[in-house]
Amino acid sequence: MIPLIGGAIGLFAATVNAVGIGATAGMGYGLGRKYGRKMCEFAETMESRMINLITTPPE
C-alpha cells in the first residue's frame, strides 16, 4: 500500500513539474515574440527617420 501512495505522489510531482516547464516555455516564447516585434518596429522607425534625414534636401 505504501509503495502505491509513494508512486502516486511521485507521478503527481512529475506532472506538476512537466506542466510548470511547459508553462514557462510558453511564456518565454510569447514574451520573446512580443518584445522582439517591438524592437524590430523601433529599429525600422529609426531607419526610416535616418533615411528621411539623409535624403531630404535642405530648404
PQR file with spaces between the fields and no chain letter, atoms N, CA, C, O and H, PARSE charges and radii, in Angstrom:
ATOM       1  N    MET     1       0.818   -1.196    0.000 -0.4000 1.5000
ATOM       2  CA   MET     1       0.000    0.000    0.000 -0.0000 2.0000
ATOM       3  C    MET     1       0.865    1.266    0.000  0.5500 1.7000
ATOM       4  O    MET     1       0.563    2.231   -0.702 -0.5500 1.4000
ATOM       5  N    ILE     2       1.949    1.253    0.798 -0.4000 1.5000
ATOM       6  CA   ILE     2       2.813    2.426    0.880 -0.0000 2.0000
ATOM       7  C    ILE     2       3.521    2.695   -0.455  0.5500 1.7000
ATOM       8  O    ILE     2       3.614    3.856   -0.853 -0.5500 1.4000
ATOM       9  H    ILE     2       2.195    0.469    1.368  0.4000 1.0000
ATOM      10  N    PRO     3       4.028    1.664   -1.168 -0.5600 1.5000
ATOM      11  CA   PRO     3       4.637    1.952   -2.475  0.2800 2.0000
ATOM      12  C    PRO     3       3.630    2.560   -3.468  0.5500 1.7000
ATOM      13  O    PRO     3       4.011    3.372   -4.311 -0.5500 1.4000
ATOM      14  N    LEU     4       2.369    2.178   -3.375 -0.4000 1.5000
ATOM      15  CA   LEU     4       1.345    2.728   -4.249 -0.0000 2.0000
ATOM      16  C    LEU     4       1.135    4.217   -3.971  0.5500 1.7000
ATOM      17  O    LEU     4       1.002    5.011   -4.902 -0.5500 1.4000
ATOM      18  H    LEU     4       2.060    1.518   -2.691  0.4000 1.0000
ATOM      19  N    ILE     5       1.107    4.588   -2.714 -0.4000 1.5000
ATOM      20  CA   ILE     5       0.957    6.003   -2.341 -0.0000 2.0000
ATOM      21  C    ILE     5       2.186    6.791   -2.770  0.5500 1.7000
ATOM      22  O    ILE     5       2.068    7.900   -3.291 -0.5500 1.4000
ATOM      23  H    ILE     5       1.216    3.943   -1.957  0.4000 1.0000
ATOM      24  N    GLY     6       3.375    6.212   -2.551 -0.4000 1.5000
ATOM      25  CA   GLY     6       4.615    6.870   -2.966 -0.0000 2.0000
ATOM      26  C    GLY     6       4.667    7.061   -4.482  0.5500 1.7000
ATOM      27  O    GLY     6       5.114    8.103   -4.963 -0.5500 1.4000
ATOM      28  H    GLY     6       3.471    5.311   -2.128  0.4000 1.0000
ATOM      29  N    GLY     7       4.214    6.068   -5.226 -0.4000 1.5000
ATOM      30  CA   GLY     7       4.180    6.173   -6.685 -0.0000 2.0000
ATOM      31  C    GLY     7       3.201    7.235   -7.154  0.5500 1.7000
ATOM      32  O    GLY     7       3.475    7.961   -8.110 -0.5500 1.4000
ATOM      33  H    GLY     7       3.851    5.222   -4.835  0.4000 1.0000
ATOM      34  N    ALA     8       2.056    7.327   -6.482 -0.4000 1.5000
ATOM      35  CA   ALA     8       1.063    8.340   -6.849 -0.0000 2.0000
ATOM      36  C    ALA     8       1.593    9.742   -6.565  0.5500 1.7000
ATOM      37  O    ALA     8       1.373   10.662   -7.353 -0.5500 1.4000
ATOM      38  H    ALA     8       1.833    6.738   -5.705  0.4000 1.0000
ATOM      39  N    ILE     9       2.284    9.906   -5.453 -0.4000 1.5000
ATOM      40  CA   ILE     9       2.865   11.212   -5.118 -0.0000 2.0000
ATOM      41  C    ILE     9       3.974   11.555   -6.113  0.5500 1.7000
ATOM      42  O    ILE     9       4.091   12.702   -6.543 -0.5500 1.4000
ATOM      43  H    ILE     9       2.463    9.159   -4.813  0.4000 1.0000
ATOM      44  N    GLY    10       4.781   10.570   -6.475 -0.4000 1.5000
ATOM      45  CA   GLY    10       5.840   10.794   -7.461 -0.0000 2.0000
ATOM      46  C    GLY    10       5.274   11.164   -8.823  0.5500 1.7000
ATOM      47  O    GLY    10       5.799   12.054   -9.492 -0.5500 1.4000
ATOM      48  H    GLY    10       4.687    9.638   -6.126  0.4000 1.0000
ATOM      49  N    LEU    11       4.211   10.489   -9.239 -0.4000 1.5000
ATOM      50  CA   LEU    11       3.567   10.800  -10.512 -0.0000 2.0000
ATOM      51  C    LEU    11       2.966   12.203  -10.482  0.5500 1.7000
ATOM      52  O    LEU    11       3.056   12.934  -11.469 -0.5500 1.4000
ATOM      53  H    LEU    11       3.784    9.766   -8.695  0.4000 1.0000
ATOM      54  N    PHE    12       2.359   12.582   -9.367 -0.4000 1.5000
ATOM      55  CA   PHE    12       1.799   13.927   -9.224 -0.0000 2.0000
ATOM      56  C    PHE    12       2.902   14.983   -9.303  0.5500 1.7000
ATOM      57  O    PHE    12       2.737   16.006   -9.968 -0.5500 1.4000
ATOM      58  H    PHE    12       2.286   11.988   -8.566  0.4000 1.0000
ATOM      59  N    ALA    13       4.017   14.738   -8.632 -0.4000 1.5000
ATOM      60  CA   ALA    13       5.135   15.691   -8.662 -0.0000 2.0000
ATOM      61  C    ALA    13       5.709   15.815  -10.068  0.5500 1.7000
ATOM      62  O    ALA    13       6.047   16.919  -10.496 -0.5500 1.4000
ATOM      63  H    ALA    13       4.151   13.907   -8.092  0.4000 1.0000
ATOM      64  N    ALA    14       5.827   14.710  -10.792 -0.4000 1.5000
ATOM      65  CA   ALA    14       6.343   14.748  -12.160 -0.0000 2.0000
ATOM      66  C    ALA    14       5.390   15.505  -13.080  0.5500 1.7000
ATOM      67  O    ALA    14       5.824   16.240  -13.967 -0.5500 1.4000
ATOM      68  H    ALA    14       5.552   13.814  -10.445  0.4000 1.0000
ATOM      69  N    THR    15       4.090   15.320  -12.862 -0.4000 1.5000
ATOM      70  CA   THR    15       3.098   16.024  -13.672 -0.0000 2.0000
ATOM      71  C    THR    15       3.144   17.521  -13.421  0.5500 1.7000
ATOM      72  O    THR    15       3.108   18.308  -14.367 -0.5500 1.4000
ATOM      73  H    THR    15       3.737   14.723  -12.142  0.4000 1.0000
ATOM      74  N    VAL    16       3.225   17.923  -12.160 -0.4000 1.5000
ATOM      75  CA   VAL    16       3.313   19.346  -11.824 -0.0000 2.0000
ATOM      76  C    VAL    16       4.586   19.937  -12.418  0.5500 1.7000
ATOM      77  O    VAL    16       4.561   21.056  -12.930 -0.5500 1.4000
ATOM      78  H    VAL    16       3.254   17.284  -11.391  0.4000 1.0000
ATOM      79  N    ASN    17       5.686   19.216  -12.359 -0.4000 1.5000
ATOM      80  CA   ASN    17       6.945   19.678  -12.933 -0.0000 2.0000
ATOM      81  C    ASN    17       6.829   19.860  -14.444  0.5500 1.7000
ATOM      82  O    ASN    17       7.283   20.872  -14.977 -0.5500 1.4000
ATOM      83  H    ASN    17       5.706   18.307  -11.942  0.4000 1.0000
ATOM      84  N    ALA    18       6.231   18.899  -15.136 -0.4000 1.5000
ATOM      85  CA   ALA    18       6.085   18.981  -16.592 -0.0000 2.0000
ATOM      86  C    ALA    18       5.188   20.146  -16.993  0.5500 1.7000
ATOM      87  O    ALA    18       5.492   20.857  -17.950 -0.5500 1.4000
ATOM      88  H    ALA    18       5.862   18.077  -14.703  0.4000 1.0000
ATOM      89  N    VAL    19       4.097   20.346  -16.280 -0.4000 1.5000
ATOM      90  CA   VAL    19       3.194   21.458  -16.584 -0.0000 2.0000
ATOM      91  C    VAL    19       3.897   22.787  -16.313  0.5500 1.7000
ATOM      92  O    VAL    19       3.731   23.742  -17.071 -0.5500 1.4000
ATOM      93  H    VAL    19       3.850   19.768  -15.503  0.4000 1.0000
ATOM      94  N    GLY    20       4.670   22.852  -15.250 -0.4000 1.5000
ATOM      95  CA   GLY    20       5.413   24.081  -14.946 -0.0000 2.0000
ATOM      96  C    GLY    20       6.446   24.407  -16.006  0.5500 1.7000
ATOM      97  O    GLY    20       6.590   25.568  -16.391 -0.5500 1.4000
ATOM      98  H    GLY    20       4.805   22.077  -14.633  0.4000 1.0000
ATOM      99  N    ILE    21       7.165   23.409  -16.485 -0.4000 1.5000
ATOM     100  CA   ILE    21       8.156   23.622  -17.539 -0.0000 2.0000
ATOM     101  C    ILE    21       7.471   24.072  -18.824  0.5500 1.7000
ATOM     102  O    ILE    21       7.953   24.979  -19.502 -0.5500 1.4000
ATOM     103  H    ILE    21       7.048   22.466  -16.173  0.4000 1.0000
ATOM     104  N    GLY    22       6.354   23.445  -19.160 -0.4000 1.5000
ATOM     105  CA   GLY    22       5.613   23.831  -20.360 -0.0000 2.0000
ATOM     106  C    GLY    22       5.089   25.254  -20.272  0.5500 1.7000
ATOM     107  O    GLY    22       5.145   25.999  -21.250 -0.5500 1.4000
ATOM     108  H    GLY    22       5.962   22.707  -18.609  0.4000 1.0000
ATOM     109  N    ALA    23       4.581   25.636  -19.109 -0.4000 1.5000
ATOM     110  CA   ALA    23       4.070   26.993  -18.935 -0.0000 2.0000
ATOM     111  C    ALA    23       5.192   28.016  -19.031  0.5500 1.7000
ATOM     112  O    ALA    23       5.021   29.073  -19.639 -0.5500 1.4000
ATOM     113  H    ALA    23       4.535   25.030  -18.314  0.4000 1.0000
ATOM     114  N    THR    24       6.324   27.711  -18.442 -0.4000 1.5000
ATOM     115  CA   THR    24       7.469   28.626  -18.511 -0.0000 2.0000
ATOM     116  C    THR    24       7.962   28.776  -19.944  0.5500 1.7000
ATOM     117  O    THR    24       8.266   29.884  -20.386 -0.5500 1.4000
ATOM     118  H    THR    24       6.462   26.852  -17.948  0.4000 1.0000
ATOM     119  N    ALA    25       8.041   27.678  -20.662 -0.4000 1.5000
ATOM     120  CA   ALA    25       8.488   27.741  -22.055 -0.0000 2.0000
ATOM     121  C    ALA    25       7.508   28.537  -22.912  0.5500 1.7000
ATOM     122  O    ALA    25       7.928   29.333  -23.752 -0.5500 1.4000
ATOM     123  H    ALA    25       7.794   26.778  -20.303  0.4000 1.0000
ATOM     124  N    GLY    26       6.217   28.333  -22.710 -0.4000 1.5000
ATOM     125  CA   GLY    26       5.214   29.076  -23.460 -0.0000 2.0000
ATOM     126  C    GLY    26       5.256   30.558  -23.156  0.5500 1.7000
ATOM     127  O    GLY    26       5.121   31.384  -24.059 -0.5500 1.4000
ATOM     128  H    GLY    26       5.876   27.687  -22.027  0.4000 1.0000
ATOM     129  N    MET    27       5.442   30.902  -21.895 -0.4000 1.5000
ATOM     130  CA   MET    27       5.515   32.309  -21.510 -0.0000 2.0000
ATOM     131  C    MET    27       6.771   32.952  -22.095  0.5500 1.7000
ATOM     132  O    MET    27       6.720   34.086  -22.570 -0.5500 1.4000
ATOM     133  H    MET    27       5.552   30.232  -21.161  0.4000 1.0000
ATOM     134  N    GLY    28       7.884   32.247  -22.064 -0.4000 1.5000
ATOM     135  CA   GLY    28       9.120   32.773  -22.634 -0.0000 2.0000
ATOM     136  C    GLY    28       8.999   32.988  -24.130  0.5500 1.7000
ATOM     137  O    GLY    28       9.494   33.984  -24.658 -0.5500 1.4000
ATOM     138  H    GLY    28       7.925   31.325  -21.678  0.4000 1.0000
ATOM     139  N    TYR    29       8.353   32.072  -24.809 -0.4000 1.5000
ATOM     140  CA   TYR    29       8.147   32.204  -26.251 -0.0000 2.0000
ATOM     141  C    TYR    29       7.268   33.419  -26.553  0.5500 1.7000
ATOM     142  O    TYR    29       7.571   34.201  -27.454 -0.5500 1.4000
ATOM     143  H    TYR    29       7.952   31.263  -24.380  0.4000 1.0000
ATOM     144  N    GLY    30       6.193   33.569  -25.806 -0.4000 1.5000
ATOM     145  CA   GLY    30       5.276   34.692  -26.028 -0.0000 2.0000
ATOM     146  C    GLY    30       5.931   36.033  -25.751  0.5500 1.7000
ATOM     147  O    GLY    30       5.770   36.976  -26.525 -0.5500 1.4000
ATOM     148  H    GLY    30       5.947   32.934  -25.074  0.4000 1.0000
ATOM     149  N    LEU    31       6.665   36.123  -24.659 -0.4000 1.5000
ATOM     150  CA   LEU    31       7.341   37.383  -24.342 -0.0000 2.0000
ATOM     151  C    LEU    31       8.437   37.687  -25.356  0.5500 1.7000
ATOM     152  O    LEU    31       8.641   38.845  -25.719 -0.5500 1.4000
ATOM     153  H    LEU    31       6.795   35.357  -24.030  0.4000 1.0000
ATOM     154  N    GLY    32       9.138   36.664  -25.813 -0.4000 1.5000
ATOM     155  CA   GLY    32      10.169   36.866  -26.823 -0.0000 2.0000
ATOM     156  C    GLY    32       9.588   37.396  -28.124  0.5500 1.7000
ATOM     157  O    GLY    32      10.172   38.279  -28.752 -0.5500 1.4000
ATOM     158  H    GLY    32       8.972   35.723  -25.518  0.4000 1.0000
ATOM     159  N    ARG    33       8.450   36.866  -28.529 -0.4000 1.5000
ATOM     160  CA   ARG    33       7.795   37.373  -29.744 -0.0000 2.0000
ATOM     161  C    ARG    33       7.335   38.807  -29.564  0.5500 1.7000
ATOM     162  O    ARG    33       7.499   39.638  -30.457 -0.5500 1.4000
ATOM     163  H    ARG    33       7.976   36.149  -28.019  0.4000 1.0000
ATOM     164  N    LYS    34       6.755   39.096  -28.395 -0.4000 1.5000
ATOM     165  CA   LYS    34       6.214   40.437  -28.145 -0.0000 2.0000
ATOM     166  C    LYS    34       7.316   41.488  -28.172  0.5500 1.7000
ATOM     167  O    LYS    34       7.228   42.471  -28.909 -0.5500 1.4000
ATOM     168  H    LYS    34       6.622   38.421  -27.669  0.4000 1.0000
ATOM     169  N    TYR    35       8.345   41.278  -27.371 -0.4000 1.5000
ATOM     170  CA   TYR    35       9.402   42.276  -27.287 -0.0000 2.0000
ATOM     171  C    TYR    35      10.305   42.265  -28.509  0.5500 1.7000
ATOM     172  O    TYR    35      10.878   43.300  -28.851 -0.5500 1.4000
ATOM     173  H    TYR    35       8.416   40.480  -26.772  0.4000 1.0000
ATOM     174  N    GLY    36      10.448   41.134  -29.174 -0.4000 1.5000
ATOM     175  CA   GLY    36      11.195   41.080  -30.417 -0.0000 2.0000
ATOM     176  C    GLY    36      10.511   41.903  -31.501  0.5500 1.7000
ATOM     177  O    GLY    36      11.168   42.605  -32.270 -0.5500 1.4000
ATOM     178  H    GLY    36       9.983   40.293  -28.897  0.4000 1.0000
ATOM     179  N    ARG    37       9.188   41.811  -31.556 -0.4000 1.5000
ATOM     180  CA   ARG    37       8.443   42.602  -32.530 -0.0000 2.0000
ATOM     181  C    ARG    37       8.568   44.087  -32.234  0.5500 1.7000
ATOM     182  O    ARG    37       8.732   44.894  -33.149 -0.5500 1.4000
ATOM     183  H    ARG    37       8.654   41.241  -30.932  0.4000 1.0000
ATOM     184  N    LYS    38       8.492   44.454  -30.946 -0.4000 1.5000
ATOM     185  CA   LYS    38       8.634   45.866  -30.573 -0.0000 2.0000
ATOM     186  C    LYS    38      10.018   46.406  -30.940  0.5500 1.7000
ATOM     187  O    LYS    38      10.135   47.527  -31.435 -0.5500 1.4000
ATOM     188  H    LYS    38       8.359   43.799  -30.202  0.4000 1.0000
ATOM     189  N    MET    39      11.061   45.617  -30.700 -0.4000 1.5000
ATOM     190  CA   MET    39      12.413   46.046  -31.041 -0.0000 2.0000
ATOM     191  C    MET    39      12.567   46.182  -32.551  0.5500 1.7000
ATOM     192  O    MET    39      13.224   47.110  -33.023 -0.5500 1.4000
ATOM     193  H    MET    39      10.967   44.706  -30.298  0.4000 1.0000
ATOM     194  N    CYS    40      11.977   45.281  -33.303 -0.4000 1.5000
ATOM     195  CA   CYS    40      12.064   45.337  -34.767 -0.0000 2.0000
ATOM     196  C    CYS    40      11.339   46.577  -35.291  0.5500 1.7000
ATOM     197  O    CYS    40      11.852   47.263  -36.175 -0.5500 1.4000
ATOM     198  H    CYS    40      11.443   44.528  -32.920  0.4000 1.0000
ATOM     199  N    GLU    41      10.160   46.871  -34.758 -0.4000 1.5000
ATOM     200  CA   GLU    41       9.423   48.061  -35.187 -0.0000 2.0000
ATOM     201  C    GLU    41      10.197   49.331  -34.839  0.5500 1.7000
ATOM     202  O    GLU    41      10.228   50.272  -35.633 -0.5500 1.4000
ATOM     203  H    GLU    41       9.743   46.314  -34.039  0.4000 1.0000
ATOM     204  N    PHE    42      10.816   49.366  -33.676 -0.4000 1.5000
ATOM     205  CA   PHE    42      11.606   50.528  -33.281 -0.0000 2.0000
ATOM     206  C    PHE    42      12.795   50.718  -34.217  0.5500 1.7000
ATOM     207  O    PHE    42      13.094   51.840  -34.626 -0.5500 1.4000
ATOM     208  H    PHE    42      10.791   48.602  -33.031  0.4000 1.0000
ATOM     209  N    ALA    43      13.469   49.625  -34.554 -0.4000 1.5000
ATOM     210  CA   ALA    43      14.619   49.708  -35.463 -0.0000 2.0000
ATOM     211  C    ALA    43      14.183   50.188  -36.844  0.5500 1.7000
ATOM     212  O    ALA    43      14.877   50.992  -37.465 -0.5500 1.4000
ATOM     213  H    ALA    43      13.226   48.714  -34.222  0.4000 1.0000
ATOM     214  N    GLU    44      13.046   49.705  -37.328 -0.4000 1.5000
ATOM     215  CA   GLU    44      12.548   50.151  -38.622 -0.0000 2.0000
ATOM     216  C    GLU    44      12.175   51.630  -38.595  0.5500 1.7000
ATOM     217  O    GLU    44      12.420   52.346  -39.566 -0.5500 1.4000
ATOM     218  H    GLU    44      12.482   49.052  -36.823  0.4000 1.0000
ATOM     219  N    THR    45      11.586   52.093  -37.497 -0.4000 1.5000
ATOM     220  CA   THR    45      11.236   53.507  -37.372 -0.0000 2.0000
ATOM     221  C    THR    45      12.493   54.371  -37.387  0.5500 1.7000
ATOM     222  O    THR    45      12.538   55.395  -38.070 -0.5500 1.4000
ATOM     223  H    THR    45      11.387   51.511  -36.709  0.4000 1.0000
ATOM     224  N    MET    46      13.509   53.962  -36.638 -0.4000 1.5000
ATOM     225  CA   MET    46      14.757   54.726  -36.616 -0.0000 2.0000
ATOM     226  C    MET    46      15.417   54.729  -37.997  0.5500 1.7000
ATOM     227  O    MET    46      15.964   55.744  -38.427 -0.5500 1.4000
ATOM     228  H    MET    46      13.472   53.131  -36.083  0.4000 1.0000
ATOM     229  N    GLU    47      15.362   53.591  -38.685 -0.4000 1.5000
ATOM     230  CA   GLU    47      15.938   53.514  -40.022 -0.0000 2.0000
ATOM     231  C    GLU    47      15.234   54.475  -40.979  0.5500 1.7000
ATOM     232  O    GLU    47      15.890   55.193  -41.733 -0.5500 1.4000
ATOM     233  H    GLU    47      14.917   52.766  -38.335  0.4000 1.0000
ATOM     234  N    SER    48      13.913   54.490  -40.949 -0.4000 1.5000
ATOM     235  CA   SER    48      13.180   55.386  -41.855 -0.0000 2.0000
ATOM     236  C    SER    48      13.436   56.847  -41.508  0.5500 1.7000
ATOM     237  O    SER    48      13.491   57.686  -42.408 -0.5500 1.4000
ATOM     238  H    SER    48      13.380   53.907  -40.336  0.4000 1.0000
ATOM     239  N    ARG    49      13.594   57.172  -40.231 -0.4000 1.5000
ATOM     240  CA   ARG    49      13.916   58.551  -39.843 -0.0000 2.0000
ATOM     241  C    ARG    49      15.290   58.955  -40.372  0.5500 1.7000
ATOM     242  O    ARG    49      15.462   60.059  -40.887 -0.5500 1.4000
ATOM     243  H    ARG    49      13.550   56.491  -39.501  0.4000 1.0000
ATOM     244  N    MET    50      16.252   58.069  -40.244 -0.4000 1.5000
ATOM     245  CA   MET    50      17.600   58.370  -40.733 -0.0000 2.0000
ATOM     246  C    MET    50      17.608   58.535  -42.252  0.5500 1.7000
ATOM     247  O    MET    50      18.273   59.430  -42.774 -0.5500 1.4000
ATOM     248  H    MET    50      16.112   57.172  -39.825  0.4000 1.0000
ATOM     249  N    ILE    51      16.882   57.688  -42.956 -0.4000 1.5000
ATOM     250  CA   ILE    51      16.817   57.789  -44.404 -0.0000 2.0000
ATOM     251  C    ILE    51      16.162   59.116  -44.802  0.5500 1.7000
ATOM     252  O    ILE    51      16.621   59.780  -45.732 -0.5500 1.4000
ATOM     253  H    ILE    51      16.342   56.961  -42.532  0.4000 1.0000
ATOM     254  N    ASN    52      15.097   59.500  -44.102 -0.4000 1.5000
ATOM     255  CA   ASN    52      14.437   60.779  -44.402 -0.0000 2.0000
ATOM     256  C    ASN    52      15.369   61.958  -44.141  0.5500 1.7000
ATOM     257  O    ASN    52      15.361   62.930  -44.896 -0.5500 1.4000
ATOM     258  H    ASN    52      14.725   58.961  -43.347  0.4000 1.0000
ATOM     259  N    LEU    53      16.165   61.884  -43.089 -0.4000 1.5000
ATOM     260  CA   LEU    53      17.115   62.982  -42.810 -0.0000 2.0000
ATOM     261  C    LEU    53      18.194   63.089  -43.884  0.5500 1.7000
ATOM     262  O    LEU    53      18.618   64.184  -44.251 -0.5500 1.4000
ATOM     263  H    LEU    53      16.171   61.095  -42.476  0.4000 1.0000
ATOM     264  N    ILE    54      18.627   61.932  -44.378 -0.4000 1.5000
ATOM     265  CA   ILE    54      19.703   61.925  -45.369 -0.0000 2.0000
ATOM     266  C    ILE    54      19.188   62.319  -46.750  0.5500 1.7000
ATOM     267  O    ILE    54      19.845   63.079  -47.461 -0.5500 1.4000
ATOM     268  H    ILE    54      18.282   61.043  -44.079  0.4000 1.0000
ATOM     269  N    THR    55      18.026   61.814  -47.132 -0.4000 1.5000
ATOM     270  CA   THR    55      17.538   62.045  -48.497 -0.0000 2.0000
ATOM     271  C    THR    55      16.757   63.339  -48.671  0.5500 1.7000
ATOM     272  O    THR    55      16.579   63.788  -49.803 -0.5500 1.4000
ATOM     273  H    THR    55      17.492   61.197  -46.554  0.4000 1.0000
ATOM     274  N    THR    56      16.287   63.951  -47.598 -0.4000 1.5000
ATOM     275  CA   THR    56      15.523   65.186  -47.720 -0.0000 2.0000
ATOM     276  C    THR    56      16.469   66.335  -48.042  0.5500 1.7000
ATOM     277  O    THR    56      17.410   66.591  -47.290 -0.5500 1.4000
ATOM     278  H    THR    56      16.432   63.586  -46.678  0.4000 1.0000
ATOM     279  N    PRO    57      16.231   67.031  -49.152 -0.5600 1.5000
ATOM     280  CA   PRO    57      17.114   68.149  -49.496  0.2800 2.0000
ATOM     281  C    PRO    57      16.866   69.338  -48.557  0.5500 1.7000
ATOM     282  O    PRO    57      15.723   69.584  -48.170 -0.5500 1.4000
ATOM     283  N    PRO    58      17.896   70.061  -48.193 -0.5600 1.5000
ATOM     284  CA   PRO    58      17.720   71.235  -47.320  0.2800 2.0000
ATOM     285  C    PRO    58      16.939   72.323  -48.041  0.5500 1.7000
ATOM     286  O    PRO    58      17.098   72.523  -49.245 -0.5500 1.4000
ATOM     287  N    GLU    59      16.112   73.010  -47.310 -0.4000 1.5000
ATOM     288  CA   GLU    59      15.285   74.047  -47.917 -0.0000 2.0000
ATOM     289  C    GLU    59      15.843   75.431  -47.639  0.5500 1.7000
ATOM     290  O    GLU    59      15.270   76.428  -48.078 -0.5500 1.4000
ATOM     291  H    GLU    59      15.983   72.848  -46.331  0.4000 1.0000
